[in-house]
Amino acid sequence: MRTRRAIGSALVAGGAAIAFTAVSAVPAGAAEGGVSFSNVKVNGGKPIVIGVKEEVVVHATFRMTTRLKHDPGVVVFPYRGSLESGDQLWNTIENSDCKVVNRAKGICDYEERLYIDPRHYDFGNEDAGAWKTAGRVWLAGDRHDIDDVKVPLQIKRATRVTVNASPEPVRKGRTLTVTGKVTRANWDTHKYQAYAGRTVSLQFKAAGAKAYTTVRKVKSDRTGVLRTTVKAIRSGTWRWVYYGNSTSGAKASSGDYVVVR
């Protein structure tokens, strides 16, 4: 079972603040007032899809308004549960200095990068799913303000899909067998594992066409394998497409071009 760690300290280097945050309880009674966050955008509103090894960098922008004296480390970050007793997603945050919008009113715009490493021991499969976004600023006197900024986030396990169509080439009217496999990132083992029972679309793009069309839908077996047969009518490219779910990212396989003679 993972240890829940306390929030780390903030560092300032080269004009940018780097805050190290862990999966931890959000401090109770943290909202001090006098601070507001707005215009919060994280990852362009798209799900954050994470594999098993590569660190993911998530871009965020936001505006903070306050006339209170505060430290440079102003951040937005994923959390779930409640502000009083929820958890924070493990990540490292690097943000810009204040870009002044209105000095008299204390309005600043910020850019931020969240670095999420799936290999960190405080990160696991239970972290997939729905999250919310909070904003935090450290104030004078070791106080801080933390607010829900009403921006939902989806953290998803990456999927992989393969394809193979055979025989190649094939005679017109003969049977073509299209196989593949769908796997999903396991953040506990740091490997891709078979993803059983997934409904995956088989798509075809005829030679010279610009778009794929769905031919049929197939469910993966207990080992994640996909298999179906179709009649070879014309030359073109076959692929599998998995559209994802609340905890798993969408993914299309590469295309397999088959010549029909």
Secondary structure, 3 states (H helix, E strand, C coil): CCCCCCCCCEEEECCEEEEEECCCECCCCCCCCCEEEEEEEEHHHCCEEECCCCCEEEEEEEEEEECCCECCCCEEEEEECCCCCCEECCEEEEECCCEEEECCCCEEEEEEEEEECCCCCCCCHHHCEEEEEEEEEEEHHHEEEEEECCCCEEEEECEEEEEEEECCCECCCCEEEEEEEEEEEECCCCEEEECCCCEEEEEEEECCCCCCEEEEEEECCCCCEEEEEEECCCCEEEEEEECCCCCECCEECCCEEECEC
